[in-house]
Amino acid sequence: MRPFRILLAHELRMLLVSPATYIAATLFLLVMGFIFAGILETFAAAPQQGSPAAVFFQLFWLPVFFMVPLLTMKSLAEERRLGTLETLLTTPVTTAQVVLAKFFAAYSLYLALWAATGGFFYILQRFAGAAQTLDYGPLIGGYLFIAVSGLLFVSVGILASALTRNQAVAGILAFVLLLMLVVGTRFAGTLEVLKLDHLTALRAAVDYLQVFTHLEDFTRGVVDTRQVLYYVSGSVLALILGILGVEAKLLHS
Amino acid sequence: MPAVAPAPSAPPPPPSAVSATPPPAIVVRDLVKTYAGHPAVRGVSFEVAQGEIIGLLGPNGAGKSTTLRILTGYLPATSGQVTVCGIDVASHPAEVKNHLGFMPENNPLPEDMRVREYLHFRGRLKGLTRRRLGPRLDEVIHLCDLGRVRDRIIGKLSKGYRQRVGIADAILAEPPLIIMDEPTIGLDPHQILAVRDLIASLRGRMTVLISSHILPEIEMTCDRVVIVNQGRVVAAGAPAALRQEFFGSGHYELELAGPLDELPAVLAGIHPRLSIASPATPNPGSASGASSASVPADPFTTLRLVAPPEVPDLREALVKALVDEPRFRLRSLTRARHTLEEVFLAATQAKAA
């Protein structure tokens, strides 16, 4: 446990002192700010269904597809390419500790970036002066969804980084895996094949995996433990595969 | 009866106690490692006693790095047994890692950390407490002469400093065993000298295993060398003993002028088994050069004599016989010193076939 704490502190420290973190954060907030301003404009132009927060979180996939691969692709791929993974693993630390430290560092940054978007809502409430424009329910639900689903998304990114020594490959792999996870399940849900009678079980399973449905539930204030379990178990699985990936590379090097 | 036994049958000392004979720092037995069917190490065995400085020598691809990586528990062995300080590496990799400092090949370092920051992080990872780490960091930075660059970013350091950061990291936690893979690769002669002195300064405090293919530095620092080739140990022992083993002691080099074809007869008079090993090579600027009048002809030629190892030192007899012989003029006579390089070449060639 002690090595894990030291590794995590080290990873967080390296994130904090790295200029890349701040550049990524600035760009992320810029993009999200534009989206948020766009949403507000549509709300100002004509009456809309739902709240701005709900619509804002509908676009969660944009930063997920781009930010998660960028945040995680470096983590293990770079260590392996430089060979520092070897110096790390010849100290009394285990592969699991290294992978978990990388994961929690990336996840913390992911959360911090999203938390910064909370500023948008603060500014809106402060300067719009109308308390009714801001509905706290969807806001809290939305951020809860981001936190829970982020576990899976970031761990998938870490898994991709564990499988290769090339950052670009890790990034693209993470992007594809996330695309399959978010859009692929949605596409699978529309397949005609699944409408057959004897595939109803499979159809139900695919319906459970709909990330967008999860988001809707969360922003409506419904926290389904099955959905939470899906993200938590999914991220545990991805991390175990990531740890095994790093170890397999050593065994079959 | 489990009564208090008197002295004669002393109980085995607990592992922590200082016993009369400490376990060897490293025992490698029949180590085999194959990479996807390609054997890299095939049956390497050697032992390293506590406090020894050992050089692992071998041409590129001989299996040096693989052997070292297995020793550190980073790579698993295909078969064979490896123990470090009496601990089996395969079954207790975590414990073994507490007992050694390792500097991998090419000395990988994070590019974006400062020297002191990196060493601090490494020290914490190796289990040093903050209180112990502070003074130890200063000590190591002083020992490795890193004072001037302690707050510089590692990525911007020169190769020599990077190498020293790697060595500082290896000795940081004061492990009983230090393993360094090619610590002097890519360094200039001054830096090699500095690294060599640094390794020599560890003598007596730590067991050091270094791999190298730059031979002179191995010869200078190491108590013993193990030469591996194509995954096998081809020779092991002190450099002097290896010389003896591969070349015997009876090599003499002399510079001589006179009728060389009459020499064998003279030699037979000194010792019946003394013979000319290499054909006489005329000195530069002699013999053939005589016609070009610019350089005065040098009548002396250099030749090498060889006697079987059991023959005693013949230098005195040689000088006496050749000086007394009016046909020959002797200019110099030395007992040939073989460099480790020649031993290395002989060892890796003899058993390569």
Chai-1 contact restraints between the chains, C-beta under 6 A:
chainA,res_idxA,chainB,res_idxB,connection_type,confidence,min_distance_angstrom,max_distance_angstrom,comment,restraint_id
A,I6,B,R124,contact,1.0,0.0,6.0,A-B,restraint_1
A,I6,B,L125,contact,1.0,0.0,6.0,A-B,restraint_2
A,H10,B,F121,contact,1.0,0.0,6.0,A-B,restraint_3
A,L82,B,P108,contact,1.0,0.0,6.0,A-B,restraint_4
A,G83,B,P108,contact,1.0,0.0,6.0,A-B,restraint_5
A,T84,B,P108,contact,1.0,0.0,6.0,A-B,restraint_6
A,T84,B,P110,contact,1.0,0.0,6.0,A-B,restraint_7
A,E86,B,Y74,contact,1.0,0.0,6.0,A-B,restraint_8
A,E86,B,P104,contact,1.0,0.0,6.0,A-B,restraint_9
A,T87,B,P108,contact,1.0,0.0,6.0,A-B,restraint_10
A,L89,B,Y74,contact,1.0,0.0,6.0,A-B,restraint_11
A,T90,B,T72,contact,1.0,0.0,6.0,A-B,restraint_12
A,T90,B,Y74,contact,1.0,0.0,6.0,A-B,restraint_13
A,T90,B,F102,contact,1.0,0.0,6.0,A-B,restraint_14
A,T91,B,L125,contact,1.0,0.0,6.0,A-B,restraint_15
A,T91,B,K126,contact,1.0,0.0,6.0,A-B,restraint_16
A,P92,B,A94,contact,1.0,0.0,6.0,A-B,restraint_17
A,P92,B,K97,contact,1.0,0.0,6.0,A-B,restraint_18
A,P92,B,N98,contact,1.0,0.0,6.0,A-B,restraint_19
